[in-house]
Amino acid sequence: MLAAAGCGGDHSDPPTASTAPAAAQPAACGRLDVRVTGRVRAAAATELSGLALSRTQPRVLWSHNDSGDAARILAVTQAGTLLAQVMVTRAENEDWEDIAIAGGTLYIADIGDNLARRPSIAVYRVSEPRVPATATVPATRLNLRYPDGPRDAEALLATPSAARW
């Protein structure tokens, strides 16, 4: 199963229990405790959006840039060192917001829509590339449409059953 979600708002501080209406925001939209393990300083990392921990390659994290970048994913270490840039063929980066992993497969969420104008969104599925050898990986595109009109989503969750898609 794949699920797209977003906290909405103006991207300022996340709502707290005292400022958010009851049940109006998902639990993940509240304050989080954060521990910094490194900083990505690579020139390729212009506006990272989304992060997924590899299940098969120790200490490899997958990320990507938000809108305005090529269709590519970046492999980084937990300290922020760039390991690889992998071009995702048969994909476009209109407004990539998140990345998830399940069963050795990466799911890249092209689900951003700040102005709520996109008639559909996309999730791309790629086999997790091997680092550092892979330079390109082909994507399969899943086109999605919200039944009640455009939405701006910021997160994608994947369960192990997503690997059967």
Secondary structure, 3 states (H helix, E strand, C coil): CEEEECCCCCCCCCCCCCCCCCCCCCHHHCCCCCCCCCCCCCCCCCCEEEEEECCCCCCCEEEEECCCCCCEEEEECCCCCEEEEEEEECCCCCCCCEEEEECCEEEEEECCCCCCCCCCEEEEEEECCCCCCCCEEECEEEEECCCCCCCCCCEEEECHHHHHC
